[in-house]
Amino acid sequence: MGSDNLYQAIPSVDRLLAEPGCEDLLALYSRASVVEALRIAQAWLRTSIEQGGDLPPRIPEGARAVFSPGVLLSRAASHLDTLARPSLAPVINATGVIGHTNLGRAPLALRALQAMDRVSRGYCNLEYDLDQGHRGSRFSHLDNLFSRFFPGTACLVVNNNAAAVYLVLSALARGREVILSRGELIEIGGSFRIPDVMVQSAAILREVGTTNRTHLRDYEQAITPDTGLLMKAHTSNYVIQGFTASVSASELVPLARSRNVPLYEDLGSGALVDLRPHGLAQGPNVAEALSGGVDLLSFSGDKLLGGPQAGIILGRPDLVAQLRKHPMARALRPDKLTIAALEATLQIYGSHDPWTEIPVLEMIARPLSQLESRARDLTATLGSLALVESARVARTQARVGGGALPGEVLESAALGLRVKGSLDAIEQALRGARPPVVARVEDDELLFDLRTVGPDQDGILANTLTDLLSR
Ligand SMILES: *Cc1c(COP(=O)(O)O)cnc(C)c1O
C-alpha cells in the first residue's frame, strides 16, 4: 500500500469519539480535551508513517482498512492521564525521618484538614467583625490562639519561621546592632543563613564569642547605645561538642532587662509538649522559653508543633504590635487555610489528646513493639517473592528531622529487603510507583522504616512491592 493510502487509514476524530472505549475518557475529561488528545494521537501516527516507524495493526472496515482505533485511544488516554497527574502528590515516607523537609514536613491532623475544608468551601469571617458588622482584622484570629496556653503573650503568625526571623530583625533592629553568638550563625536548608537574613533586614550583625565558647561577659561588653536586640538562635541541625560554653536565653534575661534591650530567641522547632517521656531530649520547648523570660520568640508551625507551614511569633504585646505595623507584615501574612489549620491544631493541644491526634507526635510515640510486629507481617507477605533475596525485621534509628533535635534518635523497626538484580532499578521503580515510596538504602539493603509509614499504608506498601518484585 502506498503511503497516501496509509494516511487515509487514520481513523477520523468522529470515528474515534464513537468508539465504545472513548466513553470512559469522556466521563473523566471534557470533550474538548479528549478531542485535543485524539488529534495529538493522530499526529503521532502521521509522523510514524512519514518516518517509516512502527505502525499499529490495521483492521478491515467496509471496503478499506483503518488503523486500530484502540491504539489511538490508549495513546490519547495516556496523554490525558499525564496532563492530569498533579505535580504535587502524596508519597509514602519510609525513611524514618518524621519531619522530612523534602517530603512536606508535618502531615496534618484530621481536625486541621476539616477546619480548612470548613472555612474554604464558602466564605468566612477572615477580615470581618461579626459583632460590629464591619471590616475586621485577620490578626484578631491570632489573638487568642496561644493565650490559653500562655496568658499575657501576644502572637503574630507569618508564612514560615524564616519570615518570622526576617520580620523581627527588620521591625526591631533596622539600622541597629543585633548581638548574636558566633556559635549560632546558623544555615538551614542551604539558603537560609542568619547573617544573610540580617543583611536583608538592614540590621547590623554584631558577633560575639567564638564558635565553641561564648560567655555572658561577651554579650555584656558588646552592648552599646546602638544595640537594638539581643538574639539567640537554636542550633537546630548541628551540635557543638567538646570544650564548649554558651549562655542560655534565660541567663541573658537579667542583662537584657538591666540594659533595656529586647531579647529574641529563634527556637526553630518549638514544642508545646514534653518529649522526654518518649526518649528524646527536651529540645526547644515554648513554655520553657517563655517562662525563662525572653521578650520574643519564634518557631515553625510545621516542625515539632505538627501544624501547617507557618512562623509563629510570641511575646511582649508592645513588640508584637510593632511587628504587625511593619510594611512587610502584609507580604508575609498567612492565608485563611493556614490560620484555620493552626487554630485546629492548637485546639487539639488544648482540648484533646495531641499524642494520638497530631501525626508528628503520634509517630514519635509509636511503641517499638508495634513497629516490629508490622515489620514481621510484611516480611511474611513479601519474603517469598521471586525477586526477594531475603526479608527481615531490621532495627533502625528514626529521627525527628526537619531541623529539630539534631543527634537525637528514636529506636525503630523497618522491613529490610535484599533483592535480586539491580537495587538502583528497584529503588527508582519505587519512586515511580503510585503512590511513590521513598525508602532508605544501607549496605545494599532496602529499608522501609515503619515509624513514618502509617499502619493504614502497610497494605499499599505490600502491594507496590509485590508488583515490583514478583516477575
Ligand atoms: C527551621 C528553622 C528556621 C526556618 O524555619 P522555616 O519554618 O523552615 O522557615 C529558622 N531558624 C531555625 C533555628 C530553624 O531551625
The ligand as an SDF file (V2000), in Angstrom:
LIG
                    3D

 15 15  0  0  0  0  0  0  0  0999 V2000
   13.8620   25.6260   60.6870 C   0  0  0  0  0  0  0  0  0  0  0  0
   14.4450   26.8690   61.2490 C   0  0  0  0  0  0  0  0  0  0  0  0
   14.2240   28.1230   60.6580 C   0  0  0  0  0  0  0  0  0  0  0  0
   13.3950   28.2470   59.4170 C   0  0  0  0  0  0  0  0  0  0  0  0
   12.0880   27.8790   59.6750 O   0  0  0  0  0  0  0  0  0  0  0  0
   11.0590   27.5830   58.4410 P   0  0  0  0  0  0  0  0  0  0  0  0
    9.7680   27.4120   59.1220 O   0  0  0  0  0  0  0  0  0  0  0  0
   11.5750   26.3700   57.7570 O   0  0  0  0  0  0  0  0  0  0  0  0
   11.1160   28.7900   57.5720 O   0  0  0  0  0  0  0  0  0  0  0  0
   14.7930   29.2320   61.2250 C   0  0  0  0  0  0  0  0  0  0  0  0
   15.5670   29.1230   62.3260 N   0  0  0  0  0  0  0  0  0  0  0  0
   15.8140   27.9420   62.9280 C   0  0  0  0  0  0  0  0  0  0  0  0
   16.6810   27.9090   64.1410 C   0  0  0  0  0  0  0  0  0  0  0  0
   15.2670   26.7790   62.4040 C   0  0  0  0  0  0  0  0  0  0  0  0
   15.5160   25.5920   62.9870 O   0  0  0  0  0  0  0  0  0  0  0  0
  1  2  1  0
  2  3  1  0
  2 14  2  0
  3  4  1  0
  3 10  2  0
  4  5  1  0
  5  6  1  0
  6  7  2  0
  6  8  1  0
  6  9  1  0
 10 11  1  0
 11 12  2  0
 12 13  1  0
 12 14  1  0
 14 15  1  0
M  END
$$$$
